[in-house]
Amino acid sequence: MNALDFLKDHETIRTDPVPEAEALVDVRHLNLWYGKAQALFGISVRFPRNQVTAIIGPSGCGKSTLLRSLNRMNDLIPGVRVEGEVLYEGINIYDPQVDPVAVRRHIGMVFQKPNPFPKTIFENVAFGLRLMGVKGSELEDRVVEALKRAALWNEVKDRFKKESGLRLSGGQQQRLCIARAIAVEPPLLLMDEPTSALDPIATQAIEDLILELKEHYTVVIVTHNMQQASRISDRTLFMHLGVLVEEGPTELMFTKPKHPYTEAYITGRFG
Amino acid sequence: MEILREKPSRNPKEVLTFAALVLLASVTLLTTAGIVLSLFGEVLQFFRRVPLAEFLLARDWTPLFAEPRYGISPLIAGTFLVTAIGLVVAIPLGLALAVYIAEYARGEAKARIKGTLELFEGIPTVVFGFFALLTVTPLLQKVIPGLNIFNALSAGLVLGFVILPYVANVAADAMESVPRSIREAAYALGARPYEVALRVVFPAALSGIVAAIILAASRAIGETMLVSIAAGQRPILTLDPRETIATMTSYIVQAATGDQPVGSTAYYALFAVGFTLFLLTLLFNILAQWVVERYRERYE
C-alpha cells in the first residue's frame, strides 16, 4: 500500500473502544502541522481513567507528537498548528479561553532523558509545588511524599536537602523526575519513552513504579519497547506515519492484531 | 604495504604545519612573558628606592612633590570607585538585557540587539570619555551641587555603558547554553516564561553570569582613556564620587606623557603601578575562571 493512500483512507481499527464516561482524555479529530508538514492526521482516541495506555509505533510515527499535544507542550515549538479538540475532563484544552500554563499544571510529564534541574533533590521536587504557592511544612511533607511514591525516598533520605539532583545515577534521576512530576498530584501523567536511556535494572524499577502509580493516576506512555508496552499497559495505540492505525486492549493487540501493519510491527518485521 | 610504515609525524607537511602552529601560538605566550619580565626589572628598581610598606600603606600618592610619597592606595581607591559605579550601572542593565536576549528575543529583534551591542563594543573609549566630560557631567552638575568638572561619578556611569555589552553578551551566552531539556521540564510543570527564566535558567547559568561580571570588572579596572578624560588626575584617597580622582591607569597615562627623567623614582613608580594593575586584572581573570570551574553544572 502506498503511504499517501494509507494516510488518506485509513479508519482507525478499534477493539473494545473506551466508553465516553470512562475517558479522562478524549481526543477528537486532531490534526497537527509543524510548519507545512503535517505530523498528525485526524486522530480520535480516548484515554481511560486509572489505566496505563501505551503508544507504540516506528520512529517518526507521531507518537511523541500526540503525547505532547495532550499537555500543549507542542505550543513551545514555533510554527505548530493544531486543529481538532482534546477534551480533558470534558474541557477542550485548545479552546482559546484556556491558558496552556494551567493545562500543564494539571498534567505531569516525564521525558525521554532524565532532566533534573541543577538544584538539590528537594528543590527539584518542590519546584512545581512552589509554583502553586505551597510553602513551609506542607511543602516539605509533599516533597517527602512524592519521593516515597517515586520509590526514591529510601535512597536519598539522608541527603535530599543538600545533594544536587544531578549527582544521582540515571535511573535515580528518572525517578526524581517522576517524583517532581507527581508532587503536584496531576491526575494525568504523560511519559515519553521514560526508560529508553536506562539500564535494565533501572527500567524494571520504573516499570514497577508505573504499575503502582496507576492506582492514583492515569498514565499515557510512549515506548519503542514492545515488551514494555505489553508488561505495563492496559491499552495500546499503534501509530504509523501520523495515523492511529489500531487501538485496543493490550493483550488483544499483541495476540490478535487486526491490521497487517500492526502485526508486522509487533512481530518485529518493520520499524 | 610501505604506506603503513609511514608515520604521520614523519610526513614533512605534517611536521611543517605543526611547527608553524607552535611558533605562532608561542608568540602570544612569549609576548606576555616578556611584558612581565620587562616590568620586573623596573619594579625591582622601584622597590629598592621605596619600601614595600610605604607603597602598600601610605595614604598619599605624590611622586612629583619635593618630598614625594608613594602610597598606591589613592590610585586603587580611585580605580575601585569608578569600577564600582560602572558595575552598579552595568550589572542590572546587562543582566536584564541578557535575560531578554536569551529567553525572549527571537529572530530579527535578537539579531538587532546583538548587533547593536557589538557596535557599542567597537566605539573607541575616547569618545565615551568626551561624552562623559562634555555631556554627562554638565547634566549631573544641574542636580548634584558640588560636583567637580572632573569627577568619578560621570566617568563611572559612562564606564558602566562601556562594559555593558560584555556583561550582556557573556551572560546571554551562559544562559543560552542551559540545555533545552531543562526548560522543557519547567514548562511541563506549568512554569510561565518569566519563571523559567528567573527560577531555572538564571540559577543554572549562574557561574557563567558571575564570570561575565568579573570579566567586565576586570575590563573596567583596565579602562584608561575614559577615566583619564572624565575623572581627572588628582590622586586623593576618597570614596566621594563627586570628587576628582585618579585611577592607576590615568596615572600611567599622566606619567608616561609627562617628563619624568628616565631613572628617577617617579619614572620607576610608573612600572610599579603598571605591575599592580597587571596583578589585579590577572587576579580577576583567575577568579572568573575559578568560579566557572567550581560552580559549573554538568548536565550529562
Chai-1 contact restraints between the chains, C-beta under 6 A:
chainA,res_idxA,chainB,res_idxB,connection_type,confidence,min_distance_angstrom,max_distance_angstrom,comment,restraint_id
A,L76,B,Y187,contact,1.0,0.0,6.0,A-B,restraint_1
A,V101,B,G190,contact,1.0,0.0,6.0,A-B,restraint_2
A,V101,B,R192,contact,1.0,0.0,6.0,A-B,restraint_3
A,R104,B,A188,contact,1.0,0.0,6.0,A-B,restraint_4
A,R104,B,G190,contact,1.0,0.0,6.0,A-B,restraint_5
A,R105,B,G190,contact,1.0,0.0,6.0,A-B,restraint_6
A,M109,B,A188,contact,1.0,0.0,6.0,A-B,restraint_7
A,N115,B,S181,contact,1.0,0.0,6.0,A-B,restraint_8
A,N115,B,I182,contact,1.0,0.0,6.0,A-B,restraint_9
A,N115,B,A185,contact,1.0,0.0,6.0,A-B,restraint_10
A,P118,B,A204,contact,1.0,0.0,6.0,A-B,restraint_11
A,P118,B,E297,contact,1.0,0.0,6.0,A-B,restraint_12
A,F127,B,L189,contact,1.0,0.0,6.0,A-B,restraint_13
A,G128,B,L189,contact,1.0,0.0,6.0,A-B,restraint_14
A,L131,B,G190,contact,1.0,0.0,6.0,A-B,restraint_15
A,L131,B,A191,contact,1.0,0.0,6.0,A-B,restraint_16
